[in-house]
Amino acid sequence: MDKTIGHFPRFSLRTLVIQPTSFCNIACRYCYLSSRHNVRRMSPDLCERLASSLAQAEHVIDLVWHCGEPLACGVECLETLFAPFEPLRRRGSIQHSIQTNGTLISGEWCDFFKKYEVAVSISIDGPSSMNLDRVDRRNRDTTERCLEGIAKLKRHGISFNTISVITKRSVRHAEQLLDFLIELGTASAAFNVLEVDGAATIEQLSDVEVEDFWADLYLAWRKKPRVMIREFRHALGFLKFAAGDKFLDLPNRDWLMSVDVAGNVRVLSPEFIDTKSEIYANFILGNIATSSLAEVLAAAENSSYVLDYLDGVDDCAKNCEYYAFCRGGSASNKISETGSIGATETTYCRQAKKLLMEAVLSRLEEGMAA
Amino acid sequence: MNLLARIEMSKREIAKHVDSTERSLSNFSGSHAESRNVPREAVDMFDWPAWDSWDAWSARHKSR
């Protein structure tokens, strides 16, 4: 593809998001998945075909089991889905990650995580007062159930990461949130600024609130650097790289492939699993039941939505000073916020990338001035 | 002043800052590297160009 030449890095396949079920046992108010009530589970045949396709992969592939609550499948079902990947995992060609709401974690699940060396990430937005958008179908707080799941992980000696969505409930309490996560024992914390898209029914944060949150969190973290924070690792990693003498080509871009519960394959944004589009045929490039990954990737290179996205990213590269840091933004946010996958700035890229970078760099500049 | 010019102006502060953060974090994160169940994000720190999958970060970013 011509567009990958020069400043525009090439794509490679590094991450494969797999949806073992779209069902989720809870009903977070900001969830974009309208299909979270559907109890369908992935067929083991699809995983067999997927594993065969991955045998020729050039790099280690991270299999991220998500887009629904993966533990809602049950241990037996997920074990059946993992089985075809075992030869690949044992030879180091793939690794498993799970994103879970934590409420279903049992001793049996802990044994499963150990057996398959699964990297476990828990979705929790903070103590109960900040976690009240993560409710069950009866609108009840799920915090205690999540904490019970985390306690089981700890009893089994299983490390975990956390992802917290920043909402109106937490945006003014960065230090309290960080203290909670440190106390919880997370190995690495990640913070997602609330996005209002898909089936979500919740109020968006303002830019001022988000910038203040990043600044407060950064100062709190500098006081208590007890845990890695993904966003600051990202920002400081980029600053270190950009401040070095060898600011060369950017690393490859990940196709970010997703396979939904029915075997349909998409690229760029896992959110496309639940995004309708007539002009882009719901972003489906093929089905793993009938196509190999190589065939799907070949289709991706020429698909209209990828090319339209790249046009927008090209504009980002030409016109946005933050491009090297954010690399063109999220395709799903471009669609959901502007209606065009070829758009440039979105609220997501402003709040999650630009304001983050501003908060960190400004603190460094203040340090210099002092 | 644009972003890259500001970074250039702050080179020394950035290096100092990253080094001190790495030292502080290694006191707390190092033990995770020895466990069998390693959340990978906890292990490698600020080695940005060496990241295999920049966008995997974004993938998880979008997970909730």
Interface residues (C-beta under 8 A of the other chain):
Chain A: R14 T15 V17 C28 Y30 C31 H59 V60 D62 V64 H66 Q95 S97 Q99 F113 K114 E117 V118 A119 V120 S121 S123 G157 I158 S159 F160 N161 I163 V165 A187 S188 A190 N192 R222 P225 R226 V227 M228 R230 F232 R233 H234 L236 G237 F238 L239 K240 F241 A242 A243 L248 L250 P251 N252 R253 D254 L256 S269 P270 E271 E321 Y322 A324 F325 R327 S330 S332 A352 M357 L361 L364 E365 G367 M368
Chain B: N2 L3 L4 R6 I7 E8 M9 S10 K11 E13 I14 A15 H17 V18 T21 S24 L25 F28 S29 H32 S35 R36 N37 V38 P39 R40 E41 A42 M45 F46 D47 W48 P49 W51 D52 S53 W54 D55 A56 W57 S58 A59 R60 H61 K62 S63 R64
